[in-house]
Every structure is written in C-alpha cells, then in structure tokens.
Amino acid sequence: MTIAILSLIIIGYILIATEHRTHINKATIAMFTGVVCWILFMSVGSDYVMKVHGQDFVEWSGGAASTSLLVKQYIASNVFIRYGAAICGIVLYLLATMNIVSVLNTNNCFDFITQLLRTPNSKQLLWILVTATFLISANLDNLTTTMLMLMIMRKVVAETRLRMWLGSAIVIAANCGGAFTVIGDVTSLVVWTKGAVTPTDFSAALVIPSIIATVVPTLLISFALPERVALVRPTSIYRGDAYSLPLWQRAVLLVIGIGGLWFIPTFHRITLLPPFLGALCVLGVLWVLHEIFNHRYITTEQPTEVSGDRQFQFASLQMIMYFVGVFLSVCVLVETGVMTSISAWCDQWIHNIYIMSIAIGCISSVLDNIALVLTAINIYPVLETPALAGSALSPDYLQNFLINGSYWYLIAYSGCVAGCLLPIGNLPGYMLMKAENVGITWYARRILPKVLIGWLLGLGAYFIFDLLDFIMHF
C-alpha cells in the first residue's frame, strides 16, 4: 500500500507541476490526492499503526486485541487529529490575514503606494514597487501581496510589455520578502509552528540573503527597462461616502493591520498560544476600528462595493485549499515511514545541507515550492540534542537539525527564492502568468538567469556568515 500511496502522490505532484498544460486547478488535484491517500491509509492502518505507534496504541487500547475498527478509532482520535489541528491552525491564520488585507483594501489604505508610483522614471518606479512589495510580503502571504501589487501596478503602468517586467520583479520581491520572516510565507509559518525555528533567529539569519536575492535581480531587470514610462492617466472616480475616510484614519488602520502582524511572534512567545489567535486578535482590533470609523456610513442604506475584493478572496481561498491538500499528502508520507526512508537516503548519499537546499531549489522551480518545501520540512524531526544514541552520523552534521539549525533556514530560503526561477514554481508566479499573459519561455529567457544569480549569491552570503560563526565558536 505504501507504493500505491507514494505513486498517487507522485502523479498528483506531476499534475500540479503541469497545471499550465492540463488546465486542471492545482488546488483540486492537491485536495483529491490528500483525501484519497488518507482513505488508502485507513484501509490498511493496522500495519502502520503497530509499526510506528505500537506502544502508544497498546496503552490507548488498554491491551485489547487489535481490530480494524479499533485501529481506525485510534487513527482518527490520536493520529489524524494532530495533523488536523496543525492544518486548522495555519488555515485560520491565513483566513485572518486575508481578512486583514480585505479590511485595509476596503478603506483604501494602500492608495499611498499608487501615488508614489506615479513617476515617469522607470527605474524609480521599479525600485519603489519592489521595496513596497518586499516590505508588505514580510507581513502577508506571498500570493496576497502579489495580487495587491499587480492591481496597483495596472492602475499606473499602461504598457503591457513593461508590466511583464515589473510583474516579474513583484513576484521575486514577494517571494524573497516572505522568505525571511516566519509570518511572510506559508512554508516558513509551518517551520515556525513545527518548533524548528524562533522568529528572531530566523529573520536574522535570512534577512541579508533575502535582500541580496531581491536586489540583484531587480538591478539586472532595471537595465532592460526604457528610460520613460507611459503612465495610465488618472481618472476621477466617484467613491461615494463609504470611501471618504480621512487620511489619518486610513493611516491608523494600516499601522494596526500591518504593524499588528509583527506582534504575532511576541504574542506567541508571551502567551504560548497558537499564532492564529494572535492574527485573529489583530483582525478583531482592526475590524472594531473599521466599524467605528465607518459607523455613519454602515448605518445608512447605501450599498458598498469594493472592486478586486472577490479576486483577492477567490485566489486566497484557492491557495488555502491547495495548502490543505498538500499538507494532507505530506502527513500520510510521514505516517507510512516514507519520510524516514528519504532522510536516511539523504544522510547516506548527500550528507550536505547546502547540496540539499540547492536540489530543493532547482526542483521547486518546476514543482510548486509549497509542495516541495512542506515535504522537505517533514523529512527530518526537530532534534533536541546534536547526538543520537547509536547514530553513525556526526554531531556536527546533526547540529543542522536542531532548533534554529541551518537546514530549516536553507530549505525555507531556497524553496521561496528558487521557486521564482520559473513562474510555474510558485503561486505568485502563476498569478503573474494569468494576470499579464507572461509565457514560460519569455520568463525563462529573461528572468530565470537573474533570479538564479541572486539566489546563489544570497546562498553564498549565508554560507560565509555560517562559516564565520563556526570559526568564532571554534
């Protein structure tokens, strides 16, 4: 049955990677694959339970004879419930951040970015766009940030070809910005909730590599841009009373919405409650202020419509369902022992976290980076001590899998950044393909080399800092 489950997941991953050819939504494939894998697992669950959870099952059952029904009850109440709780926590976090962006967008809190972008100088426009994307993506998920910035870009830039270049820079900045904070990307969020990293150390380790991976491609892209930009002529749009918040009120909402997300790691450290409760707390405060500021408009019968809100919600919900499906598949691989076999193979034949991270990055350029990084994260457990009893592996190597070990940093970094090598390797890239009709061939010829240079230079910077840290502690 392990071979059948693994084959199904491999086929699902292939279909996910070829969505641009099959035109079958990757969220659909991921959900179907994850659910069917768990059904197959339940059908022969006794074999896996006795192998992986034998002692725990005996204690739970009180020594009763192992029956099919009893094993299924154990899996449902002890095995699947743990993974379900982890999935629900991350989904609630993503739903909270999605609604935070929706509230901010409803109150036009991002209008200042549009005003900053109204410059005919292409290079100045590029750097403003990239800087804003990088900073926003450090707080929000990559897909939401990309959609937001693509919508803002379309309001300013008229030329289609130029939007392809700028849109590519947005995708790179969104992925790199999300790579250096635990709340900036769904994969780094999983690493954090797994207990593999702490927010401060994670950001400190990856901020410089992420900046390098953003600045280098952006600089190279700037050489390909024309000197002047044809801007979209601003139109006077009647927004009605529902959109007439004063500037100071919009500024308050923006500070609480975006700044509040930075407080989530501190909230988790102080209360030890899950991160999604911190996100819901920020959303609650933001929503109360929204109701207060818009009270005189909400109580009227005037309808309120927000353009682009449905696009935000639809794409974000797709991303959430895709994540759930992939996570379900990865959990099955953990329970069947496939992950243990993969880690043993990597330890024997690779035995180098930098080579692993480069391999993960290269594969994630073709296969969606979320699926691949989630798999890589669950290959190894988080170790408490660098030495394992009876292990032939050196303590120096096992050091990489401790809390805040280099393995977790490099996997998150390479998955996010190298996923930009091709637009099919990440959800923001796929959004760019649909929004601006960017082809894979065009992207590979013009953007891939630039991303590759930035990724490797950032990886080299991390290696140098890692080496200096090793020398100082030697």
Buried (B, 14 or more C-beta within 10 A) or exposed (E): EBEEBBEBBEEBBEBBBBBBEEEEBBBBBBBBBBBBBBEBBBEBBBEBBBEBBEEEBEEBBEEEEBEEEBBBEBBEEBBBEEBBEBBEBBBBBBBBBBBBBBBBBBBBBBBBBBEBBBBEEBBBBBBBBBBBBBEBBBBBBBBBBBBBBBBBBBBBBEBEEBBBBBBBBBBBBBBBBBBBBBBBBBBBBBBBBBEBBBBEBBBBBBBBBBBBBBBBBBBBBBEEBEEEBEBBEEEEEEEEEBBEBEEEBBEBBBEBBBEBBBBBBEBBEEEEEBBBBBBBBBBEEBEEBBEEBBEEBEEEEEEEEBEEEEBBBEBBBBBBBBBBBBBBBBBBBBBBEBBBBBBEEBBEEEEEBBEBBBBBBBBBBBBBBBBBBBBBBBBBBBBEEBEEEEEEBEEEBBBBBBBBBBBBBBBBBBBBBBBBBBBBBBBBBBBBBEBBEBEBEBBBEBBBEBBBBBBBBBBEBBBEBBEEEEEEEE
